[in-house]
Amino acid sequence: MIMYSTEGGMDIETVAENTPHLIFTEEIDPAFGLLPFQACNVAFNLGLSGTAFKGMTKFITSLYKAYVGADASLFEINPVLKTSDDKIIAVDAKVTLDENALFRHKDYEVLRDLAEENPVEVAAREVGLNYVDLDGNVGCMVNGAGLAMATMDIIKQSGGSPANFLDVGGTADAARVEAAFRLILKDPNVKAILVNIFGGIVRCDRVAQGIVDAYKNMGDAIKVPIIVRLQGTNADIAKKLIDDSGLNVLSAIAFEEAAKWYKKCCKTTCQYFSEKKRLIVTQMHLVLDFELNYLKI
C-alpha cells in the first residue's frame, strides 16, 4: 500500500487525527505490482500538473521498484519536495528492511548500525528471541504471536499495560527462559511478569522445568511477581514440577482468580516485594477461549 498526503513534514498520525480527508492510499496487488494508473493517481491527488506530474509518476514508480528490490517492509519519504522548476526530490527518508530477507542482501547487512537500535531488542535477537519493547508495566513471555496478542489484550482488560512483546517460540529450556526473564527485567517499569504458554509445540513440563531452573539461577535478581499460565501437553506434570520446586507458589485454576491475584499484587507492590513472594499460576483455561468480559472484576 502507498499512503500519501499533501501535508508533508509532520507525523502522519497527526494528519490522520486532525485532517483524515487529506490522506490518500493506493492498494497494490503484489501479483501485478504498481500499475501506471496508480502512479498517476498519486500525482493527481497531490495536485500536481505538467512536468511535476510526470516527475511524480516517475518518482513513485522508482520508489516502488526500490521497495520491492530491497525486500523492505517500509519506505517513508517525508517530506517530498517540489522545487520551483518542478523537480521532485526526496528530502528525508526512512527505510525499514525485512530482517528475514537480509540473507539476500549481504551488502545491506554490513551497513547495520546497532547503536541506533533498541539495545534490548538487539540483545534479544542475539539469543534468538522475538522481542518488541513497549511502554507498559507487565512483562510478557509467550509462545506464539497470536497468543501473545491475546495475552496483551487480557493484561489491558485486567488493568495493566504490556511492557513488551516476547515470543519464545517452540523452545523453552532453562537457558532460553532465563534469557527471556533477564531481557524483561531490563525494563525498570516492569511490575510483574506474565508467562503464558500453550503446550502444543513445546511441552508444558519442559517450560515448567525451564522456569524453575531459571528462577534458581537468577535468585534475588527477580524482584517482581511472576504469573505463569501453562495449559496443554503434560500440563499436569508441569504443575507438579512447579509445586515440588520449593518456590513460594499460589495456584489458580480459573483466569478470573489469576486476574484478582494480579490486581492484589499491583495494589500491594511494596509489601509483596519485601516478603519476596512469587506468584505462579498454572493450569488456566485456554486464553483464546476465554471471554474477556469475565475480567470485569
C-alpha positions in Angstrom: 0.0 0.0 0.0 1.1 3.5 -0.8 -0.1 6.1 1.7 0.4 9.8 0.9 -0.7 13.3 1.7 -0.2 16.9 0.8 0.6 17.6 4.4 4.3 16.7 4.4 6.8 17.5 7.1 4.8 16.3 10.0 3.7 13.0 11.6 1.2 11.1 9.5 -0.6 10.2 12.8 -1.3 13.9 13.4 -2.6 14.3 9.9 -4.8 11.2 10.3 -6.3 12.6 13.6 -6.9 16.2 12.5 -7.4 16.1 8.7 -8.1 12.5 7.7 -9.6 13.6 4.3 -6.1 14.7 3.3 -4.7 11.1 3.4 -4.9 9.0 0.3 -4.0 5.4 -0.3 -3.3 3.1 -3.3 -3.6 -0.6 -2.6 -1.1 -2.6 -4.7 -1.6 -6.2 -5.7 1.8 -7.9 -5.4 1.0 -10.2 -8.2 0.7 -7.3 -10.6 2.9 -4.7 -8.9 2.4 -0.9 -9.2 0.2 -0.1 -12.2 0.7 3.1 -14.3 -2.7 4.5 -13.4 -1.9 4.2 -9.7 1.2 6.3 -10.0 -0.9 8.8 -11.9 -3.5 8.8 -9.1 -0.8 9.8 -6.6 0.3 12.7 -8.7 -3.2 13.8 -9.4 -4.3 13.7 -5.7 -1.3 15.7 -4.8 -2.5 18.5 -7.0 0.4 18.3 -9.5 0.4 19.0 -13.2 2.7 19.3 -16.2 6.4 18.5 -15.6 5.8 18.0 -11.8 3.0 15.4 -12.6 5.3 13.4 -14.8 8.1 13.7 -12.3 6.0 12.4 -9.5 4.7 9.4 -11.5 8.4 8.5 -12.3 9.3 9.1 -8.7 6.6 6.7 -7.4 7.4 4.1 -9.9 11.1 4.2 -9.0 10.2 4.2 -5.3 8.1 1.0 -5.7 10.9 -0.7 -7.6 13.4 0.1 -4.8 10.9 -1.1 -2.2 10.5 -4.5 -3.8 14.1 -4.8 -4.8 15.3 -4.1 -1.3 12.8 -6.5 0.3 11.7 -3.7 2.5 8.8 -3.5 4.9 8.6 0.3 4.9 9.7 3.2 2.8 8.8 6.5 4.4 9.6 9.7 2.4 8.7 12.7 4.4 8.8 15.3 3.1 8.8 15.1 -0.7 9.7 18.5 -2.2 8.6 20.0 -5.5 11.2 22.6 -6.5 10.5 25.9 -8.3 11.5 24.2 -11.6 9.0 21.3 -11.0 11.5 18.7 -9.9 10.6 16.1 -7.4 13.1 15.5 -4.6 13.0 13.2 -1.5 14.2 15.5 1.3 14.2 12.9 4.1 13.7 9.1 4.1 13.3 6.2 6.5 13.7 2.6 5.2 12.9 -0.5 7.2 14.3 -3.7 5.8 12.7 -7.1 6.3 15.2 -9.0 8.6 14.1 -12.3 7.1 15.4 -11.2 3.7 18.8 -10.0 4.8 20.4 -13.2 3.6 19.7 -11.9 0.1 21.3 -8.6 0.8 24.7 -9.1 2.4 25.7 -5.6 1.3 22.9 -4.1 3.4 23.6 -6.2 6.5 27.1 -4.9 6.9 25.7 -1.4 7.0 23.6 -2.1 10.0 24.3 0.3 12.9 23.3 -1.5 16.1 23.9 1.7 18.1 20.8 3.2 16.5 18.6 0.3 17.6 16.9 -0.6 20.9 19.7 -2.4 22.9 17.3 -4.8 24.5 15.8 -5.8 21.1 19.4 -6.2 19.8 20.2 -8.5 22.8 17.0 -10.5 22.2 17.9 -11.0 18.6 21.3 -12.3 19.5 19.8 -15.1 21.6 17.1 -15.9 19.1 14.1 -14.3 20.8 11.4 -12.2 19.2 11.2 -9.1 21.4 9.5 -5.8 20.9 9.8 -3.1 23.6 6.6 -1.4 24.7 5.8 1.2 27.4 3.7 -0.8 29.9 4.3 -2.3 33.3 3.6 -6.0 32.8 6.3 -8.1 31.1 5.1 -10.9 28.8 6.7 -14.2 27.8 4.5 -16.2 25.4 4.9 -18.8 22.7 3.2 -17.8 19.5 2.4 -14.4 18.1 -1.4 -14.9 18.2 -1.4 -16.0 21.8 0.9 -13.0 22.6 -1.6 -10.6 21.2 -4.4 -12.2 23.2 -2.3 -12.0 26.3 -1.6 -8.3 25.8 -5.4 -7.8 25.5 -6.0 -9.7 28.7 -3.4 -7.6 30.5 -5.2 -4.4 29.4 -8.5 -5.8 30.5 -7.0 -6.6 33.9 -6.0 -3.0 34.4 -2.3 -3.3 33.4 -0.4 -2.5 30.3 2.1 -4.8 28.4 5.7 -3.8 28.7 6.9 -5.9 25.8 6.1 -8.5 23.2 8.3 -11.6 23.7 7.7 -14.8 21.8 10.0 -17.7 22.9 8.8 -19.8 20.0 8.9 -23.6 20.2 11.8 -23.9 22.6 11.7 -23.0 26.3 14.6 -24.6 28.1 16.2 -23.1 31.2 18.7 -21.0 29.3 16.1 -19.5 27.0 13.7 -18.8 29.8 16.4 -17.2 31.9 17.5 -15.1 28.9 13.8 -14.0 28.4 13.5 -13.1 32.1 16.7 -11.0 32.1 15.5 -9.2 29.0 12.2 -8.4 30.5 13.8 -7.2 33.8 16.0 -4.7 32.0 12.9 -2.6 31.9 12.6 -0.7 35.2 8.9 -0.1 34.6 8.0 -3.8 34.8 6.0 -4.5 38.0 5.0 -8.1 37.1 5.8 -10.8 34.6 3.1 -12.9 32.9 4.3 -16.2 31.3 1.5 -17.6 29.1 2.4 -20.9 27.4 0.2 -23.2 25.4 1.8 -26.6 25.3 1.3 -27.6 21.7 4.7 -27.3 20.1 6.6 -27.2 23.3 5.6 -29.4 26.3 4.4 -27.7 29.5 6.7 -29.8 31.7 9.7 -28.6 29.7 8.6 -25.0 30.2 8.0 -25.5 33.9 11.4 -27.1 34.4 12.9 -24.1 32.5 11.1 -21.7 34.8 12.3 -23.5 37.9 15.9 -23.7 36.8 15.9 -20.1 35.6 14.4 -18.9 38.9 17.0 -20.7 40.9 19.9 -19.5 38.7 18.7 -15.9 38.9 17.9 -15.9 42.6 17.3 -12.4 44.0 17.6 -10.9 40.5 13.8 -11.5 40.2 12.2 -8.8 42.3 8.7 -8.8 40.7 5.8 -11.2 40.9 5.7 -13.9 38.2 2.4 -15.1 36.9 2.5 -18.3 34.8 -0.2 -19.9 32.8 0.6 -23.4 31.5 -2.0 -25.4 29.5 -1.7 -28.2 27.0 0.7 -31.2 26.7 1.9 -32.5 30.1 0.3 -29.6 32.0 -0.4 -31.9 35.0 3.3 -32.8 35.1 4.2 -29.2 34.8 2.0 -28.3 37.8 3.7 -31.0 39.9 7.2 -29.8 38.9 6.4 -26.2 40.0 4.6 -27.3 43.2 7.5 -29.5 44.2 10.1 -27.0 43.3 10.1 -25.3 46.7 9.1 -22.0 45.3 6.5 -19.8 47.1 3.5 -20.8 44.9 -0.1 -19.7 44.8 -2.0 -21.7 42.2 -5.2 -20.8 40.4 -7.4 -22.7 38.0 -9.7 -20.0 36.6 -8.3 -16.9 34.9 -10.7 -14.7 37.0 -8.8 -15.8 40.1 -5.5 -15.1 38.5 -6.7 -11.7 37.5 -7.7 -11.0 41.1 -4.3 -12.1 42.3 -2.6 -9.8 39.7 -4.7 -6.8 40.9 -3.9 -7.6 44.5 -0.2 -7.8 43.7 -0.3 -4.4 41.9 -2.0 -2.8 44.9 0.4 -4.2 47.4 3.7 -4.0 45.5 5.9 -2.8 48.3 4.6 -5.4 50.8 4.9 -8.0 48.1 8.5 -7.2 47.3 9.5 -7.1 50.9 8.1 -10.6 51.5 9.8 -11.8 48.3 6.8 -13.8 47.2 6.4 -15.2 43.8 3.0 -15.8 42.2 2.9 -18.7 39.7 -0.4 -19.5 38.2 -0.8 -22.8 36.3 -3.5 -24.8 34.6 -5.6 -21.9 33.4 -8.3 -22.1 30.8 -7.0 -21.5 27.2 -6.8 -17.8 26.7 -8.3 -17.9 23.2 -11.5 -19.4 24.5 -11.8 -17.1 27.5 -14.3 -14.3 27.2 -12.8 -11.0 28.2 -15.9 -9.7 29.9 -15.2 -12.2 32.7 -12.3 -10.0 33.6 -14.5 -7.1 34.8 -13.9 -7.7 38.4 
